Amino acid sequence: MSSSDQKKANFGNPIINLLITGLVYLFFTWILRPHVPAQTVLYQWIFSGFASMALTATFYLSINMFRVTLNDHKERKNQ
């Protein structure tokens, strides 16, 4: 198969991916809040939100790679 015949990677619906990623961000922010060594509640929310950005970015990349792999598996299975 030549490179022009290959299909591009399919990441699924980007709106769904962003919605799930937003929910994961809120979940990580809520979970990390008690573990932040800050005296005020505002700083706990700020620093837990900052810490959850790295976890959310990792989740976003992971879910996209999972969807690409799953779609590729389904296409190869149907051939």
KASUL-V222230 format. One record per helix or strand. SS is the DSSP state (hx for helix, st for strand). FROM is the first residue (numbers start at 1). TO is the last residue. If there is no record, write none. Layout:
BEGIN
ss: [SS;SS]
from: [FROM;FROM]
to: [TO;TO]
END
This chain:
BEGIN
ss: [hx;hx]
from: [14;41]
to: [35;78]
END
